[in-house]
Amino acid sequence: MEPLARMLREEGFSTLNIPYPSARLPIPVLAERVAQTIRRHSNGQAACWITHSLGGIIARHILADPDAPRPQRLIMLAPPNSGSEIVDWADGHPLIRQLLGPAGRALGTSGVPAGLPPLPTDIEAAVVMGRRSSIPFFRKLLDTENDGIVSANRGRIHGLKDFRVVDADHTFIQTHPDTVRFCIEFLTAGR
């Protein structure tokens, strides 16, 4: 996310990247840590959030708590909002399942994303998904339009102000020129 943060800073935005140990801790613990970091740095003001992949699920988990910080605008890049077919497949492959860590293992189609409430109506939210699959191994598990990790339609969720699909893969969607342009426009105007 740092290249995207750098491009946003060049456009006049202040940024904060929040790393988290996704391979070691479950989503609720990660969500609490991210929420604490946001509280420390936001000075009580609503900020805009941009997430990537699991980060979108962590953001939605934070938003499920009415006392947690809330963004003014939220952009989720390549989130498995409807769960991941790959995680479902990994259930039958113990070694791969172990490598996913507790947060990754919770991203199945009947996992944590399925139990999260809808987005709050007072938040302007958007999703950007990719359609370039550079990882041929998982293609048979995913819909035709996918980023190699998440099917594009798995990013849809009720309450979005905008939904886009760009010609990017999962790993580098945040640096794709169309994604960067969209992020700047959405952060500025909310649409």
TINULO-202675 format. One record per residue: residue number from 1; x, y, z of N, C-alpha, C in turn. Coordinates in pm, whole numbers, plus 50000, padded with zeros to 5 digits. Last residue first. Layout:
<torros>
+-----+-------+-------+-------+-------+-------+-------+-------+-------+-------+
|   k |  n_c1 |  n_c2 |  n_c3 | ca_c1 | ca_c2 | ca_c3 |  c_c1 |  c_c2 |  c_c3 |
+-----+-------+-------+-------+-------+-------+-------+-------+-------+-------+
| NUM |     X |     Y |     Z |     X |     Y |     Z |     X |     Y |     Z |
...
+-----+-------+-------+-------+-------+-------+-------+-------+-------+-------+
</torros>
This chain:
<torros>
+-----+-------+-------+-------+-------+-------+-------+-------+-------+-------+
|   k |  n_c1 |  n_c2 |  n_c3 | ca_c1 | ca_c2 | ca_c3 |  c_c1 |  c_c2 |  c_c3 |
+-----+-------+-------+-------+-------+-------+-------+-------+-------+-------+
| 191 | 48213 | 51002 | 49501 | 48148 | 50931 | 49391 | 48242 | 50930 | 49271 |
| 190 | 48342 | 51159 | 49680 | 48250 | 51058 | 49731 | 48173 | 50986 | 49624 |
| 189 | 48536 | 51348 | 49611 | 48395 | 51379 | 49584 | 48296 | 51277 | 49640 |
| 188 | 48791 | 51263 | 49707 | 48760 | 51404 | 49692 | 48610 | 51431 | 49686 |
| 187 | 48784 | 50988 | 49703 | 48819 | 51056 | 49828 | 48781 | 51203 | 49823 |
| 186 | 48725 | 50952 | 49431 | 48627 | 50913 | 49531 | 48657 | 50980 | 49665 |
| 185 | 48958 | 51052 | 49300 | 48825 | 51109 | 49272 | 48726 | 51077 | 49383 |
| 184 | 49156 | 50884 | 49415 | 49165 | 51029 | 49430 | 49028 | 51094 | 49407 |
| 183 | 49061 | 50631 | 49329 | 49076 | 50662 | 49472 | 49080 | 50813 | 49495 |
| 182 | 49077 | 50654 | 49047 | 48948 | 50639 | 49113 | 48957 | 50676 | 49260 |
| 181 | 49357 | 50672 | 49016 | 49270 | 50782 | 48970 | 49134 | 50775 | 49040 |
| 180 | 49428 | 50419 | 49116 | 49479 | 50542 | 49180 | 49390 | 50660 | 49144 |
| 179 | 49298 | 50253 | 48931 | 49265 | 50246 | 49074 | 49308 | 50375 | 49144 |
| 178 | 49424 | 50321 | 48692 | 49279 | 50342 | 48705 | 49236 | 50340 | 48852 |
| 177 | 49696 | 50244 | 48750 | 49659 | 50385 | 48727 | 49509 | 50412 | 48740 |
| 176 | 49756 | 50026 | 49021 | 49706 | 50038 | 48884 | 49660 | 50183 | 48862 |
| 175 | 49822 | 49986 | 49280 | 49909 | 50076 | 49204 | 49864 | 50091 | 49059 |
| 174 | 49638 | 49807 | 49384 | 49649 | 49938 | 49448 | 49740 | 50035 | 49373 |
| 173 | 49674 | 49568 | 49247 | 49559 | 49651 | 49213 | 49573 | 49793 | 49268 |
| 172 | 49871 | 49377 | 49284 | 49911 | 49513 | 49245 | 49795 | 49604 | 49208 |
| 171 | 49745 | 49137 | 49362 | 49861 | 49187 | 49436 | 49891 | 49333 | 49407 |
| 170 | 49538 | 49090 | 49172 | 49511 | 49109 | 49315 | 49626 | 49180 | 49387 |
| 169 | 49571 | 49279 | 48865 | 49571 | 49156 | 48943 | 49559 | 49191 | 49092 |
| 168 | 49352 | 49476 | 48654 | 49466 | 49460 | 48745 | 49456 | 49326 | 48816 |
| 167 | 49155 | 49648 | 48509 | 49241 | 49544 | 48449 | 49369 | 49528 | 48531 |
| 166 | 48878 | 49687 | 48736 | 48990 | 49739 | 48656 | 49075 | 49623 | 48608 |
| 165 | 48556 | 49757 | 48823 | 48646 | 49646 | 48793 | 48752 | 49702 | 48699 |
| 164 | 48374 | 49921 | 49085 | 48451 | 49923 | 48961 | 48531 | 49795 | 48947 |
| 163 | 48110 | 50076 | 49238 | 48176 | 49946 | 49222 | 48244 | 49948 | 49086 |
| 162 | 47976 | 50307 | 49476 | 48038 | 50279 | 49347 | 48106 | 50142 | 49352 |
| 161 | 47843 | 50303 | 49709 | 47816 | 50417 | 49623 | 47873 | 50393 | 49484 |
| 160 | 47705 | 50012 | 49863 | 47815 | 50079 | 49794 | 47765 | 50196 | 49711 |
| 159 | 47503 | 49865 | 49981 | 47537 | 49995 | 50039 | 47651 | 50067 | 49971 |
| 158 | 47601 | 49524 | 49968 | 47493 | 49623 | 49971 | 47544 | 49754 | 50036 |
| 157 | 47882 | 49433 | 49772 | 47814 | 49434 | 49901 | 47710 | 49544 | 49897 |
| 156 | 48121 | 49263 | 49570 | 47996 | 49339 | 49584 | 47939 | 49324 | 49724 |
| 155 | 48331 | 49090 | 49550 | 48354 | 49219 | 49615 | 48227 | 49299 | 49639 |
| 154 | 48263 | 48876 | 49401 | 48274 | 48853 | 49545 | 48300 | 48984 | 49622 |
| 153 | 48289 | 48943 | 49134 | 48155 | 48958 | 49194 | 48156 | 48934 | 49345 |
| 152 | 48562 | 48883 | 49088 | 48517 | 49022 | 49092 | 48381 | 49036 | 49161 |
| 151 | 48721 | 48646 | 49296 | 48629 | 48672 | 49185 | 48573 | 48812 | 49199 |
| 150 | 49055 | 48665 | 49400 | 48916 | 48690 | 49434 | 48835 | 48712 | 49306 |
| 149 | 49293 | 48584 | 49272 | 49269 | 48547 | 49412 | 49121 | 48559 | 49448 |
| 148 | 49284 | 48662 | 49012 | 49376 | 48555 | 49046 | 49357 | 48505 | 49187 |
| 147 | 49076 | 48834 | 48981 | 49210 | 48893 | 48988 | 49317 | 48790 | 49023 |
| 146 | 48812 | 48763 | 48741 | 48878 | 48752 | 48871 | 49017 | 48813 | 48864 |
| 145 | 48563 | 48640 | 48560 | 48621 | 48771 | 48589 | 48678 | 48767 | 48731 |
| 144 | 48489 | 48367 | 48592 | 48565 | 48410 | 48475 | 48635 | 48544 | 48500 |
| 143 | 48540 | 48265 | 48936 | 48457 | 48305 | 48823 | 48546 | 48354 | 48710 |
| 142 | 48773 | 48006 | 49048 | 48715 | 48141 | 49047 | 48623 | 48163 | 48928 |
| 141 | 48896 | 47766 | 49017 | 48814 | 47785 | 49137 | 48732 | 47913 | 49133 |
| 140 | 49052 | 47786 | 48795 | 48938 | 47695 | 48789 | 48846 | 47709 | 48910 |
| 139 | 49260 | 47961 | 48879 | 49160 | 48003 | 48781 | 49035 | 47916 | 48779 |
| 138 | 49473 | 47904 | 49046 | 49339 | 47912 | 49105 | 49228 | 47943 | 49006 |
| 137 | 49702 | 47903 | 48878 | 49670 | 47788 | 48963 | 49526 | 47788 | 49012 |
| 136 | 49766 | 48140 | 48749 | 49681 | 48044 | 48679 | 49634 | 47928 | 48767 |
| 135 | 49777 | 48448 | 48834 | 49804 | 48325 | 48908 | 49715 | 48216 | 48847 |
| 134 | 49694 | 48672 | 48714 | 49832 | 48634 | 48686 | 49873 | 48507 | 48761 |
| 133 | 49414 | 48793 | 48589 | 49457 | 48679 | 48670 | 49598 | 48638 | 48630 |
| 132 | 49244 | 49084 | 48609 | 49362 | 49023 | 48547 | 49413 | 48913 | 48639 |
| 131 | 49045 | 49226 | 48728 | 49005 | 49123 | 48634 | 49123 | 49061 | 48560 |
| 130 | 48968 | 49355 | 49060 | 49052 | 49333 | 48943 | 48998 | 49224 | 48853 |
| 129 | 48760 | 49609 | 49211 | 48804 | 49471 | 49194 | 48890 | 49462 | 49068 |
| 128 | 48677 | 49843 | 49444 | 48747 | 49827 | 49317 | 48800 | 49684 | 49313 |
| 127 | 48402 | 49988 | 49607 | 48487 | 49871 | 49590 | 48549 | 49876 | 49452 |
| 126 | 48304 | 50241 | 49844 | 48323 | 50192 | 49707 | 48414 | 50070 | 49710 |
| 125 | 48093 | 50441 | 50054 | 48185 | 50330 | 50032 | 48188 | 50288 | 49886 |
| 124 | 48018 | 50671 | 50288 | 48028 | 50658 | 50143 | 48134 | 50553 | 50114 |
| 123 | 47815 | 50609 | 50563 | 47951 | 50602 | 50509 | 47943 | 50587 | 50357 |
| 122 | 47564 | 50583 | 50664 | 47623 | 50717 | 50667 | 47766 | 50720 | 50613 |
| 121 | 47489 | 50318 | 50666 | 47437 | 50403 | 50558 | 47499 | 50542 | 50555 |
| 120 | 47733 | 50065 | 50718 | 47650 | 50173 | 50773 | 47610 | 50269 | 50661 |
| 119 | 47703 | 49756 | 50540 | 47776 | 49880 | 50564 | 47682 | 49984 | 50626 |
| 118 | 47557 | 49475 | 50715 | 47573 | 49565 | 50600 | 47654 | 49689 | 50639 |
| 117 | 47759 | 49262 | 50935 | 47639 | 49337 | 50898 | 47664 | 49422 | 50774 |
| 116 | 47911 | 48940 | 50880 | 47923 | 49084 | 50906 | 47796 | 49158 | 50862 |
| 115 | 47908 | 48675 | 50811 | 47843 | 48715 | 50935 | 47848 | 48863 | 50965 |
| 114 | 48056 | 48647 | 50580 | 47914 | 48616 | 50574 | 47839 | 48662 | 50699 |
| 113 | 48321 | 48702 | 50665 | 48249 | 48798 | 50581 | 48097 | 48774 | 50578 |
| 112 | 48380 | 48462 | 50829 | 48358 | 48595 | 50888 | 48284 | 48691 | 50795 |
| 111 | 48241 | 48202 | 50619 | 48323 | 48251 | 50731 | 48283 | 48390 | 50778 |
| 110 | 48146 | 48084 | 50397 | 48057 | 48083 | 50514 | 48130 | 48133 | 50639 |
| 109 | 48356 | 48121 | 50223 | 48225 | 48177 | 50185 | 48123 | 48169 | 50298 |
| 108 | 48646 | 48208 | 50430 | 48565 | 48121 | 50345 | 48428 | 48181 | 50317 |
| 107 | 48815 | 48345 | 50602 | 48761 | 48416 | 50486 | 48681 | 48328 | 50390 |
| 106 | 48953 | 48230 | 50806 | 48818 | 48279 | 50837 | 48749 | 48344 | 50718 |
| 105 | 49208 | 48183 | 50716 | 49117 | 48068 | 50727 | 48973 | 48111 | 50753 |
| 104 | 49320 | 48439 | 50749 | 49293 | 48386 | 50616 | 49195 | 48270 | 50618 |
| 103 | 49344 | 48446 | 51030 | 49261 | 48545 | 50959 | 49224 | 48493 | 50820 |
| 102 | 49518 | 48227 | 51092 | 49380 | 48233 | 51144 | 49291 | 48333 | 51070 |
| 101 | 49691 | 48105 | 50794 | 49684 | 48171 | 50924 | 49539 | 48186 | 50968 |
| 100 | 49750 | 47978 | 50557 | 49663 | 48094 | 50552 | 49660 | 48172 | 50683 |
|  99 | 49891 | 47748 | 50617 | 49966 | 47865 | 50570 | 49881 | 47993 | 50568 |
|  98 | 49685 | 47569 | 50671 | 49771 | 47615 | 50780 | 49846 | 47742 | 50742 |
|  97 | 49590 | 47525 | 50411 | 49503 | 47587 | 50512 | 49585 | 47642 | 50627 |
|  96 | 49805 | 47386 | 50305 | 49773 | 47520 | 50253 | 49685 | 47595 | 50353 |
|  95 | 49783 | 47153 | 50461 | 49906 | 47232 | 50461 | 49879 | 47375 | 50414 |
|  94 | 49514 | 47053 | 50411 | 49558 | 47098 | 50544 | 49685 | 47185 | 50544 |
|  93 | 49283 | 47086 | 50198 | 49429 | 47081 | 50183 | 49493 | 47138 | 50310 |
|  92 | 49017 | 47141 | 50218 | 49056 | 47004 | 50185 | 49205 | 46984 | 50169 |
|  91 | 49018 | 47412 | 50260 | 48967 | 47325 | 50367 | 49005 | 47180 | 50344 |
|  90 | 49081 | 47531 | 50021 | 49191 | 47500 | 50114 | 49146 | 47414 | 50231 |
|  89 | 48830 | 47588 | 49914 | 48910 | 47480 | 49855 | 49020 | 47436 | 49952 |
|  88 | 48769 | 47812 | 50073 | 48684 | 47693 | 50077 | 48761 | 47572 | 50024 |
|  87 | 48969 | 47982 | 49986 | 48971 | 47938 | 50126 | 48882 | 47814 | 50142 |
|  86 | 48880 | 48017 | 49725 | 49011 | 47956 | 49748 | 49021 | 47905 | 49891 |
|  85 | 48646 | 48154 | 49749 | 48639 | 48017 | 49701 | 48770 | 47943 | 49727 |
|  84 | 48581 | 48372 | 50015 | 48678 | 48328 | 49915 | 48659 | 48181 | 49879 |
|  83 | 48328 | 48626 | 50080 | 48410 | 48509 | 50110 | 48493 | 48466 | 49991 |
|  82 | 48221 | 48856 | 49993 | 48131 | 48740 | 49998 | 48209 | 48612 | 50026 |
|  81 | 48439 | 49025 | 50001 | 48321 | 49059 | 50079 | 48219 | 48945 | 50089 |
|  80 | 48733 | 49025 | 49968 | 48647 | 48907 | 49954 | 48519 | 48925 | 50036 |
|  79 | 48838 | 49324 | 49798 | 48796 | 49257 | 49920 | 48714 | 49131 | 49891 |
|  78 | 48986 | 49498 | 49613 | 48989 | 49351 | 49603 | 48946 | 49279 | 49731 |
|  77 | 48980 | 49772 | 49814 | 49042 | 49719 | 49693 | 49049 | 49567 | 49705 |
|  76 | 48746 | 49992 | 49934 | 48801 | 49858 | 49953 | 48852 | 49807 | 49818 |
|  75 | 48719 | 50298 | 50076 | 48745 | 50233 | 49947 | 48810 | 50099 | 49979 |
|  74 | 48513 | 50512 | 50251 | 48582 | 50384 | 50256 | 48596 | 50330 | 50115 |
|  73 | 48478 | 50819 | 50427 | 48469 | 50743 | 50302 | 48556 | 50619 | 50316 |
|  72 | 48487 | 50863 | 50696 | 48395 | 50944 | 50616 | 48369 | 50870 | 50485 |
|  71 | 48498 | 50583 | 50922 | 48553 | 50668 | 50816 | 48444 | 50755 | 50755 |
|  70 | 48490 | 50560 | 51275 | 48420 | 50544 | 51148 | 48485 | 50633 | 51043 |
|  69 | 48588 | 50371 | 51565 | 48603 | 50485 | 51474 | 48534 | 50454 | 51341 |
|  68 | 48327 | 50202 | 51758 | 48456 | 50206 | 51689 | 48466 | 50332 | 51603 |
|  67 | 48079 | 50165 | 51861 | 48168 | 50255 | 51933 | 48304 | 50272 | 51865 |
|  66 | 47951 | 49974 | 51704 | 47902 | 50112 | 51700 | 47992 | 50212 | 51772 |
|  65 | 48111 | 49747 | 51509 | 48110 | 49795 | 51647 | 48066 | 49942 | 51646 |
|  64 | 48129 | 49712 | 51241 | 48020 | 49640 | 51309 | 48007 | 49682 | 51455 |
|  63 | 48360 | 49837 | 51164 | 48235 | 49912 | 51148 | 48116 | 49842 | 51212 |
|  62 | 48545 | 49629 | 51202 | 48551 | 49749 | 51287 | 48417 | 49822 | 51282 |
|  61 | 48462 | 49465 | 50993 | 48454 | 49415 | 51131 | 48458 | 49533 | 51229 |
|  60 | 48527 | 49625 | 50776 | 48386 | 49592 | 50800 | 48366 | 49539 | 50942 |
|  59 | 48808 | 49622 | 50806 | 48733 | 49748 | 50816 | 48586 | 49721 | 50844 |
|  58 | 48856 | 49349 | 50763 | 48891 | 49408 | 50892 | 48815 | 49540 | 50910 |
|  57 | 48778 | 49337 | 50499 | 48701 | 49260 | 50597 | 48731 | 49312 | 50738 |
|  56 | 48972 | 49499 | 50384 | 48831 | 49535 | 50371 | 48744 | 49463 | 50472 |
|  55 | 49206 | 49355 | 50441 | 49184 | 49484 | 50506 | 49040 | 49531 | 50495 |
|  54 | 49207 | 49144 | 50263 | 49164 | 49119 | 50401 | 49136 | 49249 | 50475 |
|  53 | 49220 | 49381 | 50013 | 49192 | 49240 | 50038 | 49135 | 49217 | 50178 |
|  52 | 49300 | 49693 | 50139 | 49330 | 49595 | 50035 | 49298 | 49456 | 50087 |
|  51 | 49146 | 50016 | 50190 | 49191 | 49885 | 50234 | 49226 | 49798 | 50113 |
|  50 | 49132 | 50340 | 50300 | 49149 | 50258 | 50181 | 49209 | 50126 | 50229 |
|  49 | 48930 | 50578 | 50464 | 49006 | 50453 | 50471 | 49014 | 50391 | 50333 |
|  48 | 48937 | 50908 | 50589 | 48896 | 50816 | 50483 | 48986 | 50694 | 50492 |
|  47 | 48836 | 51008 | 50920 | 48932 | 51001 | 50811 | 48872 | 50914 | 50701 |
|  46 | 48691 | 51213 | 51155 | 48668 | 51106 | 51058 | 48772 | 51117 | 50947 |
|  45 | 48871 | 51287 | 51455 | 48815 | 51330 | 51327 | 48796 | 51209 | 51236 |
|  44 | 49005 | 51214 | 51684 | 48859 | 51221 | 51688 | 48793 | 51264 | 51559 |
|  43 | 49271 | 51188 | 51608 | 49230 | 51302 | 51690 | 49080 | 51322 | 51690 |
|  42 | 49377 | 50974 | 51470 | 49273 | 51052 | 51405 | 49231 | 51176 | 51482 |
|  41 | 49563 | 50812 | 51601 | 49611 | 50905 | 51499 | 49505 | 50998 | 51442 |
|  40 | 49427 | 50652 | 51786 | 49547 | 50726 | 51827 | 49585 | 50836 | 51729 |
|  39 | 49226 | 50535 | 51624 | 49190 | 50627 | 51733 | 49309 | 50715 | 51773 |
|  38 | 49387 | 50371 | 51463 | 49309 | 50480 | 51403 | 49272 | 50582 | 51510 |
|  37 | 49481 | 50192 | 51656 | 49576 | 50278 | 51583 | 49504 | 50396 | 51520 |
|  36 | 49240 | 50070 | 51731 | 49319 | 50145 | 51830 | 49416 | 50239 | 51762 |
|  35 | 49173 | 49945 | 51487 | 49085 | 50049 | 51542 | 49160 | 50134 | 51646 |
|  34 | 49382 | 49757 | 51471 | 49371 | 49862 | 51368 | 49284 | 49977 | 51422 |
|  33 | 49318 | 49600 | 51696 | 49448 | 49669 | 51685 | 49444 | 49783 | 51584 |
|  32 | 49062 | 49506 | 51626 | 49080 | 49588 | 51745 | 49212 | 49665 | 51741 |
|  31 | 49125 | 49356 | 51396 | 49034 | 49470 | 51387 | 49050 | 49562 | 51507 |
|  30 | 49287 | 49154 | 51503 | 49344 | 49250 | 51407 | 49258 | 49375 | 51398 |
|  29 | 49094 | 49026 | 51658 | 49211 | 49086 | 51724 | 49275 | 49189 | 51631 |
|  28 | 48911 | 48936 | 51459 | 48868 | 49027 | 51566 | 48985 | 49097 | 51637 |
|  27 | 49086 | 48771 | 51287 | 49029 | 48897 | 51242 | 48983 | 48987 | 51356 |
|  26 | 49373 | 48630 | 51461 | 49239 | 48625 | 51402 | 49186 | 48765 | 51371 |
|  25 | 49724 | 48627 | 51367 | 49614 | 48664 | 51457 | 49479 | 48656 | 51386 |
|  24 | 49920 | 48555 | 51176 | 49931 | 48507 | 51314 | 49807 | 48528 | 51401 |
|  23 | 49897 | 48669 | 50931 | 49924 | 48525 | 50933 | 49924 | 48468 | 51075 |
|  22 | 49866 | 48942 | 50975 | 49750 | 48864 | 50932 | 49773 | 48714 | 50936 |
|  21 | 49973 | 49168 | 51159 | 50023 | 49032 | 51137 | 49910 | 48936 | 51099 |
|  20 | 49960 | 49486 | 50990 | 49906 | 49394 | 51090 | 49953 | 49252 | 51057 |
|  19 | 50016 | 49839 | 50932 | 50046 | 49696 | 50910 | 49984 | 49611 | 51020 |
|  18 | 49877 | 50110 | 50808 | 49869 | 50033 | 50932 | 49896 | 49887 | 50901 |
|  17 | 49976 | 50422 | 50693 | 49969 | 50279 | 50662 | 49969 | 50203 | 50793 |
|  16 | 49837 | 50724 | 50640 | 49888 | 50640 | 50748 | 49869 | 50496 | 50705 |
|  15 | 49855 | 51049 | 50484 | 49830 | 50905 | 50485 | 49892 | 50839 | 50608 |
|  14 | 49704 | 51337 | 50349 | 49788 | 51280 | 50455 | 49755 | 51132 | 50461 |
|  13 | 49702 | 51453 | 50010 | 49640 | 51379 | 50119 | 49744 | 51342 | 50224 |
|  12 | 49821 | 51570 | 49788 | 49786 | 51654 | 49901 | 49717 | 51584 | 50017 |
|  11 | 49920 | 51411 | 49592 | 49796 | 51482 | 49561 | 49746 | 51566 | 49678 |
|  10 | 50128 | 51289 | 49719 | 50162 | 51382 | 49611 | 50041 | 51464 | 49568 |
|   9 | 49981 | 51118 | 49881 | 50051 | 51232 | 49943 | 50088 | 51336 | 49838 |
|   8 | 49904 | 50934 | 49685 | 49802 | 51016 | 49751 | 49865 | 51137 | 49819 |
|   7 | 50150 | 50818 | 49626 | 50079 | 50890 | 49521 | 49970 | 50980 | 49580 |
|   6 | 50205 | 50700 | 49878 | 50295 | 50802 | 49824 | 50224 | 50884 | 49715 |
|   5 | 49997 | 50514 | 49892 | 50005 | 50620 | 49992 | 50094 | 50735 | 49940 |
|   4 | 50072 | 50346 | 49681 | 49947 | 50421 | 49673 | 49949 | 50538 | 49771 |
|   3 | 50316 | 50243 | 49788 | 50316 | 50322 | 49663 | 50188 | 50403 | 49645 |
|   2 | 50213 | 50115 | 50030 | 50297 | 50235 | 50038 | 50305 | 50311 | 49905 |
|   1 | 50081 | 49879 | 50000 | 50000 | 50000 | 50000 | 50085 | 50127 | 50000 |
+-----+-------+-------+-------+-------+-------+-------+-------+-------+-------+
</torros>
